[in-house]
Amino acid sequence: MKILYLDCQSGISGDMTLSALIDVGADINYIREHLKRLPIDPFSLDVKIVDKRGISSKLLDLRFDNIESEEHTHDHSHDHDHEHLHQHTHKHEHSHSHDHIHEHGHDHSHSHDNHDHSHEHTHVHDHHADDGHHHHSHRKASTILQMIENSELPSRVKERSLSVFQVIAEAEGKIHGMDPKEVHFHEVGAMDSIIDVIGVCLGLESLGIDKIVASPVPTGYGKIMIAHGLYPIPAPATAEILKGVPLADFHVRGELTTPTGAGFLKALVDEYGQMPALAMENIGYGAGKKDFEHPNVLRVILFHVDEVPQRENISVLECQLDDFTGEALGYVMEKVLDQGALDVYFTPVTMKKSRPGTLITILSKPENSFALEELLLRETSTFGVRKSDWSRRILSREFQVVETAYGKITVKVGKLEGEIVKIYPEFEDVKKAAQQSDVPFIEVYSEVQQAARELVKIG
C-alpha cells in the first residue's frame, strides 16, 4: 500500500500539488497522454527546476496553444487592476491560472494583494455584451463533471476528479447563491482547473497512491478586493471548502491556500495529522510562484507499507425521531451521504409512550462530524444529536484493473494481514460494461469476479 503525505507548511494550490507529484515520481507522460484525450483546448505541460530558499523544486509550466493575447501560462506573476462593468480594462502582467470564482457583471475594482502561488481564480461571468477582450466559451460545472463521466479516464481518477470539482462547485455555488451545477467557469480558468484537478488525480494514479494524509494547512492573511468590497484572506470560497479541515498557525501575508488546493484537502485526504511513523520512500517539492522568507513549496512524501493500519478512528452520530415521514428520511439519507458520511442507516425503535420511531445512525470521519451534526439539526425534527468516538478494524484495500471479455474493469481488493479475503468489482465500471455490451449486469459482475480471482490467485 502506498501512502502520500501532503506537508502543507506553505499552503497548497493546484499547480504546486501537480508539480510536487511529478517531482516525487509521477509519470508526466502518463498525465499528458490522458489529459490530451479530453475535449479541452490544446496545451503543453512541463515542469522546470527552480530554487526556493535553497530547496530545488519543480515549477509547473502550463501553456495553452490558442491563447496568445494574454500569454497565458501557469507561470503566475500577477499585477491585476481589473475594473468590470460589462467592459474590461485589464492591466495584466501575468501568465495565470484562475480558480477563484468572481462574478463579472458587477461594477468593481478588482485587485489581489500578495498572490502567493499559482493563483487559480476561476471566473464566473455574467456578460450581457461583447466586451472585446475575452472570446472564450463558458463551461458550467455540470458540463465539466459530465465530461469527466464520459471520458476514458481510469475509474479511480474519475472518482477523485469528480469529488474535487463537486466540492469546489458547491462552495462557489453557496457563496454566489447559485445551484452548484449552474456555476460557470470562464474558459481560461476552466482549462487550468481541469489540468490541475485531473492532472493531480492522474499523478496519484501513476504513483499508485491508496491513502492520503495531510498536515494542518495555513491560509495566510491579508485582504482581497472583490466585487462587494475588501474581503479577508482566506477568500470566501476557500474558507467554505476548508470547513472541517485543521488549520495551521502560520501567519504570512498573502493567500497561501487556493480553492483548488483546499478542494484537494477536502475531497481526497483520508486523515489529517503528523507525518506517519513509517520509513520514507521518496520526497518531492512543488514550487509556488511567490518568494517569501520561507521556502514557498509544497512537500509531498511517499511511504510504502505492506499493510494498511488495521484500525481507524470514526465518529458515530445518532438521533431518533417519532414524527418524521419516510420520504423525508430518504431525503436526509441522500444529503448525509452527499456530505461525506462513511455510512448511514435507519433502525426501527419504540420510543416513549410506545410510539414507533426511527433511530438514525451516521458513521463519519471525525473531521466531518460537526457538519453532519448540523445537517441533522437543520434537516430533521430532532432537538439533539449524540456523538461518540469509535475505533474500528478495517481491511487493507487496493484497486486493480482486470482484463475481461467486456473490457478493462476496476476491482477493489480487501486484505487481512496480507491475505486476500474479498474482491469486489467497481459498480460503475460493471454498469457501463453491461450497458455497452447489452448483457445482464450480474453476468458481467460474475465474469469480472472470476477474472479477478484468477489474477490474484484467490479461491
NORGI-V911942 format. One record per pair of residues at least 24 apart in sequence whose C-alpha atoms are under 8 Angstrom apart, sorted by sequence separation. I is the first residue (numbers start at 1). GAP is how many residues later the second one is. D is the distance in whole Angstrom. If there is no record, write none. Layout:
i->[I | I]
gap->[GAP | GAP]
d->[D | D]
This chain:
i->[41 | 42 | 70 | 71 | 72 | 73 | 83 | 84 | 96 | 97 | 98 | 99 | 141 | 238 | 242 | 279 | 280 | 340 | 341 | 425 | 41 | 70 | 72 | 83 | 84 | 97 | 98 | 241 | 278 | 279 | 424 | 82 | 83 | 84 | 246 | 407 | 423 | 82 | 83 | 245 | 278 | 341 | 406 | 19 | 81 | 82 | 141 | 217 | 219 | 340 | 406 | 81 | 82 | 216 | 217 | 218 | 219 | 322 | 423 | 80 | 81 | 216 | 217 | 218 | 220 | 221 | 423 | 80 | 215 | 216 | 217 | 218 | 220 | 221 | 222 | 223 | 341 | 406 | 80 | 165 | 216 | 218 | 220 | 221 | 222 | 79 | 164 | 218 | 220 | 221 | 222 | 322 | 339 | 23 | 220 | 221 | 322 | 323 | 23 | 220 | 322 | 22 | 161 | 219 | 220 | 321 | 322 | 336 | 20 | 78 | 161 | 219 | 220 | 320 | 321 | 421 | 20 | 218 | 219 | 320 | 321 | 406 | 420 | 19 | 141 | 142 | 218 | 320 | 321 | 336 | 409 | 19 | 141 | 142 | 161 | 217 | 319 | 320 | 19 | 76 | 86 | 140 | 141 | 142 | 157 | 160 | 318 | 319 | 411 | 18 | 76 | 86 | 140 | 141 | 318 | 319 | 405 | 16 | 75 | 76 | 86 | 88 | 140 | 141 | 317 | 318 | 404 | 15 | 16 | 74 | 86 | 87 | 140 | 141 | 157 | 317 | 318 | 332 | 404 | 15 | 86 | 87 | 88 | 139 | 140 | 157 | 316 | 317 | 138 | 139 | 316 | 317 | 402 | 138 | 139 | 316 | 317 | 332 | 404 | 138 | 139 | 157 | 315 | 316 | 332 | 403 | 137 | 138 | 156 | 314 | 315 | 402 | 136 | 137 | 314 | 315 | 402 | 136 | 139 | 214 | 314 | 315 | 136 | 313 | 314 | 317 | 313 | 402 | 315 | 214 | 212 | 213 | 216 | 317 | 324 | 212 | 213 | 214 | 215 | 216 | 324 | 211 | 212 | 213 | 214 | 215 | 323 | 15 | 124 | 125 | 211 | 212 | 213 | 214 | 215 | 124 | 125 | 213 | 214 | 215 | 321 | 123 | 124 | 125 | 175 | 321 | 123 | 124 | 175 | 213 | 320 | 122 | 123 | 197 | 319 | 122 | 172 | 319 | 122 | 123 | 171 | 319 | 122 | 171 | 193 | 318 | 319 | 121 | 122 | 317 | 318 | 120 | 168 | 171 | 317 | 318 | 171 | 317 | 101 | 122 | 316 | 317 | 120 | 315 | 316 | 120 | 168 | 315 | 316 | 167 | 315 | 316 | 314 | 315 | 313 | 314 | 313 | 314 | 313 | 314 | 312 | 313 | 311 | 312 | 311 | 312 | 311 | 312 | 310 | 311 | 101 | 310 | 310 | 310 | 308 | 309 | 308 | 307 | 308 | 98 | 99 | 97 | 98 | 99 | 168 | 97 | 98 | 168 | 99 | 98 | 99 | 97 | 98 | 168 | 97 | 164 | 167 | 165 | 164 | 167 | 164 | 167 | 16 | 16 | 164 | 15 | 164 | 13 | 14 | 163 | 164 | 13 | 163 | 13 | 14 | 13 | 160 | 39 | 114 | 160 | 38 | 113 | 113 | 307 | 112 | 113 | 307 | 112 | 306 | 38 | 111 | 112 | 111 | 110 | 111 | 109 | 110 | 109 | 110 | 74 | 108 | 109 | 34 | 108 | 107 | 108 | 106 | 245 | 244 | 102 | 103 | 244 | 102 | 244 | 244 | 101 | 100 | 116 | 117 | 120 | 114 | 115 | 116 | 117 | 119 | 120 | 114 | 115 | 116 | 120 | 113 | 114 | 115 | 41 | 40 | 100 | 99 | 100 | 35 | 99 | 99 | 35 | 35 | 32 | 31 | 34 | 118 | 31 | 117 | 118 | 30 | 31 | 116 | 117 | 116 | 117 | 116 | 28 | 31 | 115 | 116 | 27 | 30 | 26 | 18 | 26 | 14 | 21 | 27 | 26 | 27 | 15 | 18 | 22 | 26 | 14 | 18 | 21 | 25 | 14 | 17 | 21 | 18 | 14 | 210 | 210 | 4 | 12 | 2 | 3 | 6 | 8 | 9 | 11 | 2 | 3 | 4 | 5 | 6 | 7 | 8 | 9 | 10 | 11 | 1 | 2 | 3 | 4 | 5 | 6 | 7 | 8 | 9 | 10 | 11 | 1 | 2 | 3 | 4 | 5 | 6 | 8 | 9 | 11 | 3 | 5 | 8 | 77 | 76 | 77 | 75 | 60 | 57 | 58 | 59 | 60 | 57 | 58 | 59 | 56 | 57 | 58 | 59 | 57 | 59 | 52 | 50 | 9 | 52 | 53 | 55 | 57 | 9 | 53 | 54 | 53 | 13 | 52 | 53 | 12 | 13 | 14 | 17 | 52 | 11 | 12 | 13 | 52 | 10 | 11 | 12 | 13 | 14 | 13 | 14 | 13 | 12 | 13 | 11 | 12 | 155 | 24 | 24 | 25 | 23 | 24 | 23 | 24 | 22 | 23 | 21 | 23 | 20 | 21 | 20 | 21 | 19 | 20 | 19 | 20 | 18 | 19 | 17 | 5 | 16 | 5 | 15 | 16 | 16 | 15 | 155 | 13 | 24 | 24 | 20 | 24 | 20 | 21 | 20 | 16 | 17 | 16 | 10 | 10 | 12 | 10 | 11 | 9 | 10 | 9 | 8 | 7 | 8 | 6 | 7 | 6 | 7 | 6 | 7 | 5 | 6 | 4 | 5 | 4 | 5 | 4 | 5 | 3 | 4 | 2 | 3 | 2 | 3 | 2 | 3 | 1 | 2 | 1 | 1 | 1 | 1 | 1]
gap->[24 | 24 | 24 | 24 | 24 | 24 | 24 | 24 | 24 | 24 | 24 | 24 | 24 | 24 | 24 | 24 | 24 | 24 | 24 | 24 | 25 | 25 | 25 | 25 | 25 | 25 | 25 | 25 | 25 | 25 | 25 | 26 | 26 | 26 | 26 | 26 | 26 | 27 | 27 | 27 | 27 | 27 | 27 | 28 | 28 | 28 | 28 | 28 | 28 | 28 | 28 | 29 | 29 | 29 | 29 | 29 | 29 | 29 | 29 | 30 | 30 | 30 | 30 | 30 | 30 | 30 | 30 | 31 | 31 | 31 | 31 | 31 | 31 | 31 | 31 | 31 | 31 | 31 | 32 | 32 | 32 | 32 | 32 | 32 | 32 | 33 | 33 | 33 | 33 | 33 | 33 | 33 | 33 | 34 | 34 | 34 | 34 | 34 | 35 | 35 | 35 | 36 | 36 | 36 | 36 | 36 | 36 | 36 | 37 | 37 | 37 | 37 | 37 | 37 | 37 | 37 | 38 | 38 | 38 | 38 | 38 | 38 | 38 | 39 | 39 | 39 | 39 | 39 | 39 | 39 | 39 | 40 | 40 | 40 | 40 | 40 | 40 | 40 | 41 | 41 | 41 | 41 | 41 | 41 | 41 | 41 | 41 | 41 | 41 | 42 | 42 | 42 | 42 | 42 | 42 | 42 | 42 | 43 | 43 | 43 | 43 | 43 | 43 | 43 | 43 | 43 | 43 | 44 | 44 | 44 | 44 | 44 | 44 | 44 | 44 | 44 | 44 | 44 | 44 | 45 | 45 | 45 | 45 | 45 | 45 | 45 | 45 | 45 | 46 | 46 | 46 | 46 | 46 | 47 | 47 | 47 | 47 | 47 | 47 | 48 | 48 | 48 | 48 | 48 | 48 | 48 | 49 | 49 | 49 | 49 | 49 | 49 | 50 | 50 | 50 | 50 | 50 | 51 | 51 | 51 | 51 | 51 | 52 | 52 | 52 | 52 | 53 | 53 | 54 | 55 | 56 | 56 | 56 | 56 | 56 | 57 | 57 | 57 | 57 | 57 | 57 | 58 | 58 | 58 | 58 | 58 | 58 | 59 | 59 | 59 | 59 | 59 | 59 | 59 | 59 | 60 | 60 | 60 | 60 | 60 | 60 | 61 | 61 | 61 | 61 | 61 | 62 | 62 | 62 | 62 | 62 | 63 | 63 | 63 | 63 | 64 | 65 | 65 | 66 | 66 | 66 | 66 | 67 | 67 | 67 | 67 | 67 | 68 | 68 | 68 | 68 | 69 | 69 | 69 | 69 | 69 | 70 | 70 | 71 | 71 | 71 | 71 | 72 | 72 | 72 | 73 | 73 | 73 | 73 | 74 | 74 | 74 | 75 | 75 | 76 | 76 | 77 | 77 | 78 | 78 | 79 | 79 | 80 | 80 | 81 | 81 | 82 | 82 | 83 | 83 | 84 | 84 | 85 | 86 | 87 | 87 | 88 | 89 | 89 | 90 | 90 | 91 | 91 | 91 | 91 | 92 | 92 | 92 | 93 | 94 | 94 | 95 | 95 | 95 | 96 | 96 | 96 | 98 | 99 | 99 | 100 | 100 | 101 | 102 | 102 | 103 | 103 | 104 | 104 | 104 | 104 | 105 | 105 | 106 | 106 | 107 | 107 | 108 | 108 | 108 | 109 | 109 | 110 | 110 | 111 | 111 | 111 | 112 | 112 | 113 | 113 | 113 | 114 | 115 | 115 | 116 | 116 | 117 | 117 | 118 | 118 | 118 | 119 | 119 | 120 | 120 | 121 | 122 | 123 | 124 | 124 | 124 | 125 | 126 | 127 | 136 | 137 | 138 | 138 | 138 | 139 | 139 | 139 | 139 | 139 | 139 | 140 | 140 | 140 | 140 | 141 | 141 | 141 | 150 | 151 | 158 | 159 | 159 | 160 | 160 | 161 | 163 | 164 | 167 | 168 | 168 | 170 | 171 | 171 | 171 | 172 | 172 | 172 | 172 | 173 | 173 | 174 | 175 | 175 | 175 | 175 | 176 | 176 | 177 | 178 | 178 | 179 | 179 | 179 | 180 | 180 | 181 | 181 | 181 | 181 | 182 | 182 | 182 | 182 | 183 | 183 | 183 | 185 | 186 | 187 | 188 | 205 | 205 | 206 | 206 | 206 | 206 | 206 | 206 | 207 | 207 | 207 | 207 | 207 | 207 | 207 | 207 | 207 | 207 | 208 | 208 | 208 | 208 | 208 | 208 | 208 | 208 | 208 | 208 | 208 | 209 | 209 | 209 | 209 | 209 | 209 | 209 | 209 | 209 | 210 | 210 | 210 | 212 | 213 | 213 | 214 | 226 | 227 | 227 | 227 | 227 | 228 | 228 | 228 | 229 | 229 | 229 | 229 | 230 | 230 | 235 | 237 | 239 | 239 | 240 | 240 | 240 | 241 | 241 | 241 | 242 | 243 | 243 | 243 | 244 | 244 | 244 | 244 | 244 | 245 | 245 | 245 | 245 | 246 | 246 | 246 | 246 | 246 | 247 | 247 | 248 | 249 | 249 | 250 | 250 | 255 | 258 | 259 | 259 | 260 | 260 | 261 | 261 | 262 | 262 | 263 | 263 | 264 | 264 | 265 | 265 | 266 | 266 | 267 | 267 | 268 | 268 | 269 | 270 | 270 | 271 | 271 | 271 | 272 | 273 | 274 | 275 | 276 | 277 | 278 | 278 | 279 | 279 | 280 | 281 | 281 | 282 | 285 | 286 | 286 | 287 | 287 | 288 | 288 | 289 | 290 | 291 | 291 | 292 | 292 | 293 | 293 | 294 | 294 | 295 | 295 | 296 | 296 | 297 | 297 | 298 | 298 | 299 | 299 | 300 | 300 | 301 | 301 | 302 | 302 | 303 | 303 | 304 | 305 | 306 | 307 | 397]
d->[8 | 7 | 8 | 6 | 6 | 7 | 7 | 6 | 7 | 7 | 4 | 7 | 8 | 6 | 7 | 6 | 8 | 7 | 7 | 7 | 7 | 7 | 8 | 6 | 7 | 8 | 7 | 7 | 7 | 8 | 7 | 8 | 5 | 8 | 7 | 7 | 7 | 6 | 6 | 8 | 8 | 7 | 6 | 7 | 7 | 5 | 6 | 8 | 7 | 7 | 8 | 6 | 6 | 7 | 7 | 6 | 8 | 7 | 7 | 7 | 5 | 5 | 5 | 5 | 7 | 7 | 8 | 5 | 8 | 5 | 5 | 6 | 6 | 6 | 6 | 8 | 8 | 7 | 7 | 8 | 5 | 6 | 5 | 5 | 6 | 8 | 7 | 8 | 6 | 5 | 8 | 7 | 7 | 8 | 5 | 7 | 6 | 8 | 6 | 5 | 4 | 8 | 6 | 6 | 5 | 5 | 6 | 7 | 8 | 7 | 6 | 5 | 7 | 7 | 5 | 8 | 7 | 7 | 5 | 5 | 7 | 7 | 7 | 6 | 7 | 5 | 7 | 4 | 8 | 8 | 7 | 6 | 5 | 7 | 6 | 8 | 6 | 6 | 5 | 7 | 6 | 7 | 6 | 8 | 7 | 6 | 7 | 5 | 7 | 8 | 6 | 7 | 6 | 6 | 6 | 7 | 8 | 7 | 7 | 7 | 6 | 7 | 5 | 6 | 8 | 5 | 7 | 8 | 7 | 7 | 8 | 5 | 4 | 7 | 5 | 6 | 6 | 8 | 6 | 6 | 6 | 8 | 7 | 5 | 6 | 6 | 7 | 5 | 6 | 5 | 6 | 7 | 7 | 6 | 6 | 5 | 8 | 7 | 7 | 5 | 6 | 7 | 6 | 6 | 8 | 7 | 7 | 5 | 8 | 7 | 5 | 7 | 7 | 6 | 6 | 6 | 6 | 5 | 7 | 7 | 5 | 5 | 7 | 7 | 6 | 8 | 7 | 8 | 7 | 7 | 7 | 6 | 7 | 7 | 8 | 5 | 6 | 7 | 6 | 7 | 7 | 8 | 5 | 5 | 5 | 5 | 7 | 8 | 7 | 7 | 6 | 7 | 6 | 6 | 6 | 5 | 8 | 7 | 8 | 7 | 7 | 7 | 5 | 7 | 7 | 6 | 6 | 6 | 6 | 8 | 7 | 6 | 5 | 7 | 7 | 6 | 6 | 7 | 8 | 6 | 5 | 5 | 4 | 8 | 8 | 6 | 6 | 6 | 6 | 7 | 5 | 7 | 8 | 6 | 6 | 7 | 6 | 5 | 7 | 7 | 6 | 7 | 8 | 7 | 5 | 7 | 7 | 6 | 6 | 7 | 5 | 7 | 6 | 6 | 7 | 5 | 6 | 6 | 5 | 7 | 6 | 6 | 6 | 6 | 5 | 7 | 4 | 7 | 5 | 6 | 8 | 5 | 7 | 7 | 7 | 8 | 5 | 6 | 7 | 7 | 6 | 8 | 5 | 8 | 7 | 6 | 8 | 7 | 8 | 7 | 6 | 5 | 7 | 6 | 8 | 8 | 6 | 8 | 5 | 7 | 6 | 7 | 8 | 7 | 8 | 6 | 5 | 7 | 7 | 6 | 7 | 7 | 8 | 8 | 7 | 8 | 7 | 8 | 8 | 7 | 8 | 8 | 7 | 7 | 8 | 6 | 7 | 5 | 7 | 7 | 7 | 6 | 5 | 5 | 7 | 7 | 5 | 7 | 7 | 8 | 7 | 7 | 7 | 5 | 7 | 7 | 6 | 7 | 5 | 7 | 8 | 6 | 8 | 7 | 8 | 8 | 7 | 6 | 8 | 7 | 7 | 6 | 6 | 7 | 7 | 7 | 4 | 6 | 6 | 7 | 7 | 6 | 8 | 7 | 7 | 8 | 8 | 6 | 7 | 7 | 7 | 8 | 7 | 8 | 6 | 8 | 6 | 6 | 4 | 6 | 8 | 6 | 7 | 5 | 6 | 6 | 5 | 8 | 8 | 7 | 8 | 7 | 7 | 5 | 7 | 7 | 8 | 7 | 6 | 5 | 8 | 6 | 6 | 7 | 5 | 5 | 5 | 6 | 7 | 7 | 7 | 7 | 7 | 8 | 8 | 6 | 6 | 8 | 6 | 6 | 7 | 7 | 8 | 6 | 5 | 6 | 6 | 6 | 6 | 6 | 6 | 8 | 8 | 5 | 8 | 5 | 5 | 5 | 5 | 5 | 5 | 7 | 7 | 7 | 6 | 6 | 7 | 6 | 6 | 6 | 6 | 5 | 7 | 8 | 7 | 8 | 7 | 7 | 6 | 8 | 7 | 8 | 8 | 6 | 6 | 8 | 5 | 5 | 5 | 8 | 6 | 6 | 7 | 6 | 8 | 7 | 8 | 8 | 7 | 8 | 7 | 7 | 8 | 7 | 8 | 5 | 8 | 5 | 8 | 7 | 6 | 8 | 8 | 6 | 5 | 5 | 5 | 7 | 6 | 5 | 7 | 7 | 5 | 6 | 5 | 4 | 5 | 7 | 8 | 7 | 7 | 6 | 5 | 8 | 8 | 4 | 5 | 7 | 8 | 6 | 7 | 7 | 5 | 8 | 5 | 8 | 7 | 4 | 5 | 8 | 7 | 7 | 6 | 7 | 5 | 8 | 8 | 6 | 6 | 8 | 7 | 8 | 7 | 7 | 7 | 7 | 7 | 7 | 6 | 7 | 7 | 6 | 8 | 6 | 6 | 6 | 7 | 8 | 6 | 7 | 6 | 6 | 7 | 7 | 5 | 6 | 6 | 5 | 8 | 6 | 7 | 7 | 5 | 6 | 6 | 5 | 8 | 6 | 6 | 7 | 5 | 6 | 6 | 5 | 8 | 6 | 6 | 5 | 6 | 6 | 7 | 7]
